């Protein structure tokens, strides 16, 4: 009996931990605010008990979301064989933002935690960067090699658009419906990528095109008897009229 008591306590701890995680997963798929008190109430435990298993809300949400986000390859599976970076970034942007919308309760809580504690911004997973890198992979050998700084700037610009912050700005401040907000962000990501690709192509055409030289007009033979303008006297010589004067 003495050996069964520790095992029973360990099983109870596992059940409690699982209940807290299950409650968190149920809350993050809804539209209600996700907080530690709300998770504790849904798990039928005290808030102090919830904090004993998870030191803060962010650590709880990270574990609750583990495995729910698509990998870059999964997000871009519909365009896996495409080399069109514009098409690829459009698909990746929509897939990421659809996922943000589905789990917006948890995403908003994680953003709020990183704003309050800017020194711990690394607690956020940063899924956008993997998707952007994977989507722009076809440009590595062209834009990435010819203009590496422009390539890095393109990724930075997309990081602003392909983000939960951009989606929440469009829905909360601009008043767009979720589908409209996602479509707007996708269109912006397309435009940014297309502009970078076009600029690089124009630059490459300029570099490889031959220099144009001005055509030198050829001297055509004059027909016999054609009028010819009088030749001006050479510089430094005086004309006959001038020599005849005293």
Residue pairs with C-beta under 8 A, 6 or more apart in sequence:
13 53
16 43
16 45
16 49
16 53
17 53
19 43
19 44
19 45
20 39
20 40
20 43
20 45
20 50
20 53
20 54
20 60
21 60
21 63
21 64
22 43
23 39
23 40
23 42
23 43
24 34
24 39
24 42
24 60
24 61
24 64
24 106
25 64
26 42
27 34
27 38
27 39
27 42
27 105
27 106
28 34
28 61
28 64
28 65
28 103
28 105
28 106
29 102
29 103
29 105
30 105
31 104
31 105
32 38
32 105
33 105
33 108
33 109
34 57
34 61
34 105
34 106
34 108
34 109
35 57
35 109
36 47
36 50
36 51
36 54
36 56
36 57
36 60
37 47
39 50
39 57
39 60
40 46
40 47
40 49
40 50
43 50
50 60
54 60
54 63
56 113
57 109
57 113
58 109
58 110
58 113
58 114
58 123
61 106
61 109
61 110
62 110
62 123
62 125
64 106
65 103
65 106
65 125
68 99
68 103
69 99
69 125
69 127
70 95
70 99
71 130
72 92
72 130
72 131
72 133
72 134
72 135
73 80
73 134
75 91
75 92
75 95
75 96
75 131
75 134
76 88
76 91
76 92
76 95
76 131
76 134
76 135
78 91
79 87
79 88
79 91
82 88
82 138
83 138
84 138
85 135
85 136
85 138
85 139
85 193
85 197
86 190
86 193
86 194
86 197
88 134
88 135
88 136
88 137
88 138
89 132
89 135
89 136
89 158
89 162
89 189
89 190
89 193
90 186
90 189
90 190
91 135
92 131
92 132
92 134
92 135
92 162
93 131
93 161
93 162
93 182
93 185
93 186
93 189
94 182
94 186
95 131
96 127
96 128
96 131
96 162
97 162
97 164
97 167
97 181
97 182
97 185
97 186
98 182
100 107
100 164
100 167
101 167
101 178
101 182
104 164
104 168
107 164
108 164
108 168
110 123
110 124
111 124
111 164
111 165
111 168
113 120
113 123
114 120
114 121
114 123
114 124
128 158
128 159
128 162
128 163
129 155
129 159
131 162
132 155
132 158
132 159
132 162
133 155
136 144
136 151
136 154
136 155
136 158
136 193
139 151
139 197
140 151
142 200
142 204
143 150
143 151
143 154
143 196
143 197
143 200
144 151
146 200
146 203
146 204
147 200
147 203
150 196
150 199
150 200
151 196
154 192
154 193
154 196
157 192
158 189
158 192
158 193
160 166
161 185
161 188
161 189
161 192
162 185
162 189
166 185
167 178
167 181
167 182
167 185
170 176
170 180
170 181
170 184
170 185
171 177
171 178
171 181
174 181
176 184
222 228
233 239
